[in-house]
Amino acid sequence: MKNKFTIFMIVLALIIILFLSVPLIKLFLGVGTTKFLETLQDGEVIESIWLTMKVAFYATVFVFFTGIPLAYLIARHEFYGKSILEAIIDIPVMVPHTAAGIALLATFGNTKIGETLSFFGITLIDTQVGIMAAMMFLSAPFLINSAKDGFRKVDPKLEKIARTLGASAFGAFFKIALPNARKDILNGALMMWSRGLGEFGAVVILAYHPMTAPVLIYDKFTSYGLSESAPVAAAMIAVSIVVFITLRAINNYIK
């Protein structure tokens, strides 16, 4: 019975593995080695991939410094409206990404908020800041929720003991809570960054230019079809896989 159960589970697992892997394999085989290597040398493609990774990293860093305090407060304190706050954090994951782009445009476009930001030299329409805002809005929940779960795994008694030994609240946080939750925080940061790489719907509405890799793929597909967009998609996927696996391996070695 045990072997039958294991075989049954393996068969079901293989179905989803094939579903996730075959389209990627088919994409690379369809592009071909020569066309793939030519695409990797295309300045426009390289620039868009670099822009995508760079801005996704900036978005992750911003949420790292602002979202982790929020995650810690939620994990350590009970307060009125906590469930509503957690729902607000999760909403961006559920809404259509184009709807999120419209919401951002309606907030930071030709509005009082947008004019105020422009006064300080901050413009979101067709800028890297706009791309960052779109990525951040839709991917921040991954880092915040992962950090929150990490802090909840850390026994609050450890921080209390540190306080009784003379550590300040800041000291207990930086020496006890943060180090013990770092695994979940880094996993969340990695997931947020990787989610930002693939963001299209909100980015294309808020900042079509400069073109990120997903927008460039879409632009080439609508202009030239599958023959020109597939190599760019393969290049973006290949670079993302290499970077993601490298970062995941480094994170797994962190104790």
SULGITA-V932773 format. One record per pair of residues at least 24 apart in sequence whose ideal C-beta (glycine too) atoms are under 8 Angstrom apart, sorted by sequence separation. I is the first residue (numbers start at 1). J is the second residue. D is the distance in Angstrom with one decimal. If there is no record, write none. Layout:
BEGIN
i-><I & I>
j-><J & J>
d-><D & D>
END
This chain:
BEGIN
i-><108 & 104 & 151 & 154 & 153 & 154 & 153 & 104 & 104 & 150 & 151 & 150 & 153 & 150 & 101 & 104 & 150 & 100 & 147 & 150 & 149 & 150 & 100 & 147 & 100 & 146 & 147 & 150 & 146 & 197 & 97 & 146 & 147 & 143 & 146 & 145 & 146 & 197 & 144 & 92 & 93 & 143 & 146 & 92 & 142 & 143 & 194 & 92 & 93 & 143 & 92 & 93 & 142 & 143 & 142 & 194 & 89 & 90 & 89 & 139 & 140 & 139 & 142 & 139 & 190 & 89 & 90 & 89 & 139 & 138 & 139 & 190 & 138 & 190 & 135 & 136 & 139 & 135 & 138 & 190 & 135 & 138 & 187 & 134 & 137 & 186 & 135 & 134 & 135 & 183 & 186 & 134 & 58 & 62 & 134 & 183 & 131 & 134 & 182 & 55 & 59 & 63 & 67 & 71 & 75 & 130 & 133 & 134 & 58 & 62 & 70 & 71 & 74 & 75 & 68 & 72 & 76 & 131 & 55 & 59 & 63 & 67 & 68 & 71 & 72 & 75 & 130 & 131 & 51 & 55 & 59 & 63 & 67 & 71 & 75 & 130 & 56 & 60 & 64 & 68 & 71 & 72 & 128 & 131 & 51 & 55 & 59 & 63 & 67 & 71 & 76 & 127 & 59 & 63 & 125 & 126 & 131 & 124 & 125 & 126 & 128 & 56 & 60 & 124 & 126 & 126 & 104 & 108 & 101 & 105 & 72 & 100 & 101 & 104 & 105 & 97 & 100 & 101 & 104 & 97 & 98 & 101 & 102 & 97 & 98 & 101 & 72 & 96 & 97 & 101 & 98 & 68 & 68 & 64 & 64 & 60 & 63 & 60 & 59 & 60 & 59 & 57 & 60 & 56 & 59 & 56 & 56 & 55 & 56 & 56 & 52 & 53 & 52 & 55 & 51 & 51 & 52 & 51 & 52 & 48 & 51 & 52 & 48 & 48 & 49 & 48 & 48 & 45 & 48 & 45 & 44 & 48 & 52 & 49 & 53 & 45 & 49 & 45 & 49 & 53 & 39 & 38 & 39 & 36 & 39 & 40 & 35 & 39 & 36 & 40 & 31 & 36 & 30 & 31 & 36 & 27 & 31 & 27 & 28 & 27 & 27 & 28 & 24>
j-><133 & 130 & 177 & 180 & 180 & 181 & 181 & 133 & 134 & 180 & 181 & 181 & 184 & 182 & 134 & 137 & 183 & 134 & 181 & 184 & 184 & 185 & 137 & 184 & 138 & 184 & 185 & 188 & 185 & 236 & 138 & 187 & 188 & 185 & 188 & 188 & 189 & 240 & 188 & 137 & 138 & 188 & 191 & 138 & 188 & 189 & 240 & 140 & 141 & 191 & 141 & 142 & 191 & 192 & 192 & 244 & 140 & 141 & 141 & 191 & 192 & 192 & 195 & 193 & 244 & 144 & 145 & 145 & 195 & 195 & 196 & 247 & 196 & 248 & 195 & 196 & 199 & 196 & 199 & 251 & 199 & 202 & 251 & 199 & 202 & 251 & 202 & 202 & 203 & 251 & 254 & 203 & 128 & 132 & 205 & 254 & 203 & 206 & 254 & 128 & 132 & 136 & 140 & 144 & 148 & 203 & 206 & 207 & 132 & 136 & 144 & 145 & 148 & 149 & 143 & 147 & 151 & 206 & 131 & 135 & 139 & 143 & 144 & 147 & 148 & 151 & 206 & 207 & 128 & 132 & 136 & 140 & 144 & 148 & 152 & 207 & 135 & 139 & 143 & 147 & 150 & 151 & 207 & 210 & 131 & 135 & 139 & 143 & 147 & 151 & 156 & 207 & 140 & 144 & 206 & 207 & 212 & 206 & 207 & 208 & 210 & 139 & 143 & 207 & 209 & 210 & 202 & 206 & 201 & 205 & 173 & 201 & 202 & 205 & 206 & 199 & 202 & 203 & 206 & 200 & 201 & 204 & 205 & 201 & 202 & 205 & 177 & 201 & 202 & 206 & 205 & 178 & 185 & 185 & 189 & 189 & 192 & 192 & 192 & 193 & 193 & 193 & 196 & 193 & 196 & 194 & 196 & 196 & 197 & 199 & 196 & 197 & 197 & 212 & 210 & 211 & 212 & 212 & 213 & 210 & 213 & 214 & 211 & 212 & 213 & 213 & 215 & 213 & 216 & 216 & 216 & 232 & 236 & 235 & 239 & 232 & 236 & 235 & 239 & 243 & 231 & 231 & 232 & 231 & 234 & 235 & 231 & 235 & 234 & 238 & 230 & 235 & 230 & 231 & 238 & 230 & 234 & 233 & 234 & 234 & 237 & 238 & 237>
d-><7.0 & 7.9 & 6.0 & 4.4 & 7.5 & 5.6 & 6.8 & 6.1 & 6.2 & 7.8 & 5.0 & 3.3 & 7.1 & 7.5 & 6.3 & 6.2 & 6.7 & 7.4 & 6.6 & 2.8 & 5.5 & 5.5 & 5.8 & 6.4 & 5.6 & 5.0 & 4.8 & 7.6 & 6.6 & 7.9 & 6.0 & 5.6 & 5.5 & 7.5 & 2.6 & 6.9 & 7.9 & 5.6 & 7.4 & 5.6 & 7.5 & 4.1 & 6.7 & 5.1 & 5.6 & 5.4 & 7.1 & 7.0 & 5.0 & 7.2 & 5.8 & 7.9 & 4.3 & 4.2 & 4.4 & 5.6 & 7.6 & 5.7 & 5.3 & 7.9 & 6.6 & 4.5 & 5.8 & 7.7 & 7.4 & 5.5 & 7.4 & 6.9 & 4.0 & 7.2 & 4.7 & 5.6 & 7.9 & 6.6 & 7.9 & 7.5 & 6.9 & 3.7 & 5.9 & 6.3 & 4.9 & 5.8 & 6.5 & 6.1 & 6.5 & 5.0 & 7.8 & 3.8 & 7.0 & 7.5 & 6.8 & 4.5 & 8.0 & 7.4 & 7.9 & 6.7 & 5.5 & 5.0 & 7.0 & 5.5 & 4.8 & 6.0 & 5.9 & 5.1 & 5.0 & 7.9 & 6.8 & 6.8 & 5.3 & 6.2 & 6.1 & 7.5 & 5.4 & 8.0 & 7.8 & 7.4 & 6.7 & 7.4 & 4.9 & 4.4 & 7.9 & 5.5 & 7.8 & 3.7 & 7.9 & 3.7 & 4.6 & 4.8 & 7.2 & 5.0 & 4.1 & 4.7 & 4.3 & 4.0 & 4.8 & 3.6 & 5.5 & 7.8 & 6.8 & 5.1 & 7.9 & 5.3 & 7.7 & 7.6 & 7.7 & 6.4 & 6.8 & 5.2 & 6.7 & 6.1 & 6.7 & 6.1 & 7.8 & 7.0 & 6.8 & 5.1 & 6.0 & 6.2 & 6.7 & 6.4 & 6.8 & 7.8 & 6.8 & 7.1 & 4.9 & 7.7 & 6.3 & 7.7 & 5.7 & 5.8 & 7.0 & 7.0 & 3.6 & 7.6 & 5.6 & 7.0 & 4.6 & 7.2 & 5.2 & 6.9 & 4.3 & 7.0 & 6.2 & 2.9 & 7.1 & 3.2 & 6.7 & 6.9 & 5.0 & 5.3 & 6.4 & 7.8 & 6.7 & 7.9 & 6.1 & 5.4 & 6.5 & 5.1 & 7.4 & 4.5 & 7.8 & 6.2 & 6.9 & 5.1 & 5.4 & 7.9 & 3.4 & 7.5 & 5.2 & 7.8 & 8.0 & 6.6 & 5.6 & 7.2 & 6.0 & 7.6 & 4.3 & 5.8 & 4.4 & 7.8 & 7.7 & 7.2 & 5.2 & 6.0 & 4.9 & 4.7 & 7.6 & 7.7 & 4.4 & 7.0 & 7.1 & 7.9 & 7.5 & 6.8 & 7.8 & 5.5 & 5.7 & 5.7 & 5.6 & 7.1 & 4.0 & 7.5 & 6.1 & 6.1 & 7.1 & 5.4 & 5.1 & 4.7 & 5.7 & 7.9 & 5.4 & 6.8 & 6.2 & 5.0 & 7.6 & 6.3 & 4.7 & 6.4 & 5.5 & 5.4 & 7.1 & 7.6 & 6.5>
END
